[in-house]
Amino acid sequence: MRRRIEPVYDAAVGVGRSLFGFWRLRRHTTGIEHLPDEGGAVIAMTHFGYLEFALVEWATVLHNRRRIRFMAKQGAFDQPVVGRLLRSMRHIAVDMRAGAAAYADAVAALRSGELVGVFPEAGVSASFTVRDLKSGAVRLAQEAGVPIIPVAVWGGHRLLTKNHRVGFRERFGVPVHFSFGEPIVVAPGDDVGTSTEQLRDRLQGMVDELQRDYPVDGTGAWWQPRALGGTAPTPAEAAAADLERERRREARRQTAS
């Protein structure tokens, strides 16, 4: 299928590929054949760092040159330069306080044959384990009548993540492993909650496999989950920190208003 030329998107992909080449990232991908060559699909990704969107698009472009329309927080679109770029690449703005418009835009994009990228954890998981998921990915796939492609990424958080400043030299030569899972079909009558839990279990299982086969020993490392011998916060510690961060953010909003 011939792809439409999108100069801004193509330029952004080129910048990303140049950066990943400069860092000499060691990419390893399994299951990429599950990514459809045409037609709509929800790309449901793990979220352990801030660059997964670019890394997954990198793997996608190298496979079949398809572009993913990512759902991103409204705050990014409100930035003059960044917002203009995001709109040019036809990404979808999500207002966390009123998400109906973004949901409708995403359904329309899926029905028109686009790939729509979502992070169903709705935030970076500082424990580097898959958190409980929001139901949006399942609801989008069910309403639009398209499959979900689960995607796990391991190693990308070593480049840029929250609560840890990654040194310049630490990024060079990092192995970044991808797993694209078999499509998940959500039938019209399927229970959204049950399907969402199944998606979470699938993603965590894929992460477990990537961690098992990762070529670097993470014992004692900040980027390794506590249960695997690393020093990352436990899921309970990470959840408590997220709650405290949200409490402070809400207090600032109330003070500003």
Sequence and secondary structure as in RCSB ss.txt:
>XXXX:A:sequence
MRRRIEPVYDAAVGVGRSLFGFWRLRRHTTGIEHLPDEGGAVIAMTHFGYLEFALVEWATVLHNRRRIRFMAKQG
AFDQPVVGRLLRSMRHIAVDMRAGAAAYADAVAALRSGELVGVFPEAGVSASFTVRDLKSGAVRLAQEAGVPIIP
VAVWGGHRLLTKNHRVGFRERFGVPVHFSFGEPIVVAPGDDVGTSTEQLRDRLQGMVDELQRDYPVDGTGAWWQP
RALGGTAPTPAEAAAADLERERRREARRQTAS
>XXXX:A:secstr
      HHHHHHHHHHHHHHHHTT EEEEE GGGS SSS EEEEE  SSS HHHHHHHHHHHHH   EEEEEEHH
HHTSHHHHHHHHHTT EEE TT  HHHHHHHHHHHHTT EEEE TTSS  TTSS     SHHHHHHHHHT  EEE
EEEESGGGTSBTTB   TGGGTT EEEEEE   B   TTS HHHHHHHHHHHHHHHHHHHHHH SS  TT TTS 
GGGT  S  HHHHHHHHHHHHHHHHHHHHHH 
